[in-house]
Structures are given as structure tokens and as C-alpha cells.
Amino acid sequence: MESADKRFQEAQAKLSEAKAALAEAQEKATQIRSLGDESVQQATSTLAKQAEEEMERLEEGKGAILALAEQKATKQVQQSLAALALEKASFKLKRQLTDTSVQKQLVDLQIGAFAKSRLA
């Protein structure tokens, strides 16, 4: 009987050790889960912040691109208007130079200017 009691006590001691080890393992598992949850929350928060910063950066870039496109379009319109005005002026000047009455007026002006310079 003594050996049965001894084996029972040894079994009880091993059971107590196993229960203590189980409790410790469960506590560690809870800590690990808690740390995992915190890590997930931090990672989610970091990713959300990075995504928001990236969106802001893209919005700023979009604004700069739109401003550049607007400047380019304005410059093209100005160049087109200048070319059109130059073409119109050139056409008008050519037409005036081929018009004999304008040529006569120019010649008369030149003669008048020459005569005034001779008299002075």
C-alpha cells in the first residue's frame, strides 16, 4: 500500500506541475495573443497613415500637373494668337503694298518729308 500511496503522491505532484505548466502556457498564450492584436492594430494604423500620406502626395502632384498643363495650354493659345495676329498683319501689309493708292500715299508722304527737310 505504501508504494501505491507513494505513486499516488507522485502522480498528484506531477498533476500539480502539469496544471501549473498549463496555467503558465495559457497565460503566455494570452500575452502572445494580446501582443499579436497590438501588432495588428499598430500595423493597420501605420498602413492607414501611409496610405493617407500617399493620397495627399498624389493630390499635391495632381495639382502641380494640372497647373503645368494649364500653363502649357495658355502658352499654346498665346502662341496661336500671336501667330494669327502676325499672319493677319502680314496679309494686311501685303494688301496695302499692292494697293496703288496706298503706295501713292506713301510716296507722297516721302516726297513731303523730303521737301520739308530741304526747306529746313
C-alpha positions as a printed NumPy array, in Angstrom:
array([[   0.   ,    0.   ,    0.   ],
       [   2.832,    2.278,    0.764],
       [   4.1  ,    2.102,   -2.785],
       [   0.588,    2.869,   -4.079],
       [   0.434,    5.939,   -1.81 ],
       [   3.847,    6.996,   -2.975],
       [   2.863,    6.575,   -6.618],
       [  -0.383,    8.453,   -5.939],
       [   1.518,   11.338,   -4.337],
       [   3.989,   11.356,   -7.2  ],
       [   1.088,   11.375,   -9.651],
       [  -0.548,   14.206,   -7.662],
       [   2.716,   16.17 ,   -7.723],
       [   3.089,   15.596,  -11.466],
       [  -0.568,   16.59 ,  -11.952],
       [   0.008,   19.789,   -9.956],
       [   3.147,   20.531,  -12.001],
       [   1.242,   19.862,  -15.213],
       [  -1.609,   22.136,  -14.081],
       [   0.881,   24.887,  -13.195],
       [   2.636,   24.438,  -16.56 ],
       [  -0.76 ,   24.538,  -18.317],
       [  -1.739,   27.74 ,  -16.493],
       [   1.62 ,   29.297,  -17.364],
       [   1.244,   28.222,  -21.002],
       [  -2.29 ,   29.633,  -21.117],
       [  -1.055,   32.927,  -19.64 ],
       [   1.758,   33.091,  -22.196],
       [  -0.703,   32.298,  -24.981],
       [  -2.938,   35.148,  -23.762],
       [   0.054,   37.509,  -23.712],
       [   1.094,   36.401,  -27.192],
       [  -2.455,   36.942,  -28.49 ],
       [  -2.548,   40.362,  -26.846],
       [   0.816,   41.29 ,  -28.374],
       [  -0.383,   39.978,  -31.723],
       [  -3.546,   42.07 ,  -31.517],
       [  -1.48 ,   45.147,  -30.634],
       [   0.867,   44.444,  -33.53 ],
       [  -2.056,   44.092,  -35.918],
       [  -3.573,   47.348,  -34.658],
       [  -0.238,   49.166,  -34.99 ],
       [   0.352,   47.753,  -38.453],
       [  -3.181,   48.708,  -39.522],
       [  -2.738,   52.205,  -38.131],
       [   0.662,   52.598,  -39.805],
       [  -0.656,   51.361,  -43.143],
       [  -3.671,   53.667,  -42.957],
       [  -1.414,   56.636,  -42.164],
       [   0.945,   55.752,  -45.013],
       [  -1.984,   55.409,  -47.406],
       [  -3.329,   58.795,  -46.322],
       [   0.104,   60.421,  -46.766],
       [   0.423,   58.821,  -50.196],
       [  -3.012,   60.142,  -51.176],
       [  -2.009,   63.64 ,  -50.052],
       [   1.24 ,   63.383,  -52.022],
       [  -0.668,   62.248,  -55.103],
       [  -3.175,   65.088,  -54.709],
       [  -0.316,   67.596,  -54.494],
       [   1.282,   66.042,  -57.568],
       [  -2.058,   66.147,  -59.371],
       [  -2.376,   69.863,  -58.588],
       [   1.113,   70.545,  -59.907],
       [   0.434,   68.537,  -63.067],
       [  -2.848,   70.369,  -63.657],
       [  -1.152,   73.745,  -63.133],
       [   1.582,   72.771,  -65.583],
       [  -0.978,   71.596,  -68.146],
       [  -2.89 ,   74.854,  -67.726],
       [   0.298,   76.879,  -68.238],
       [   1.139,   74.848,  -71.329],
       [  -2.362,   75.32 ,  -72.762],
       [  -2.245,   79.065,  -72.042],
       [   1.138,   79.343,  -73.73 ],
       [  -0.134,   77.459,  -76.784],
       [  -3.168,   79.745,  -77.025],
       [  -0.931,   82.819,  -76.713],
       [   1.394,   81.489,  -79.406],
       [  -1.535,   80.71 ,  -81.682],
       [  -2.998,   84.19 ,  -81.16 ],
       [   0.377,   85.81 ,  -81.796],
       [   0.869,   83.767,  -84.983],
       [  -2.642,   84.629,  -86.144],
       [  -2.124,   88.327,  -85.424],
       [   1.21 ,   88.278,  -87.244],
       [  -0.35 ,   86.483,  -90.211],
       [  -3.227,   88.974,  -90.303],
       [  -0.86 ,   91.951,  -90.079],
       [   1.359,   90.468,  -92.792],
       [  -1.661,   89.895,  -95.042],
       [  -2.913,   93.423,  -94.42 ],
       [   0.522,   94.904,  -95.112],
       [   0.898,   92.904,  -98.339],
       [  -2.55 ,   94.006,  -99.435],
       [  -1.735,   97.612,  -98.656],
       [   1.548,   97.426, -100.516],
       [  -0.151,   96.065, -103.62 ],
       [  -2.851,   98.752, -103.423],
       [  -1.668,  101.601, -105.671],
       [  -3.496,  104.296, -103.717],
       [  -1.606,  103.316, -100.541],
       [   1.651,  103.256, -102.49 ],
       [   0.831,  106.709, -103.832],
       [   0.142,  107.95 , -100.298],
       [   3.474,  106.541,  -99.104],
       [   5.314,  108.162, -101.994],
       [   3.542,  111.476, -101.339],
       [   4.493,  111.28 ,  -97.65 ],
       [   8.1  ,  110.566,  -98.538],
       [   8.179,  113.439, -101.021],
       [   6.618,  115.763,  -98.416],
       [   9.149,  114.714,  -95.807],
       [  11.987,  115.17 ,  -98.284],
       [  10.726,  118.614,  -99.303],
       [  10.435,  119.703,  -95.659],
       [  13.961,  118.543,  -94.954],
       [  15.268,  120.511,  -97.976],
       [  13.489,  123.639,  -96.837],
       [  14.688,  123.44 ,  -93.293]])
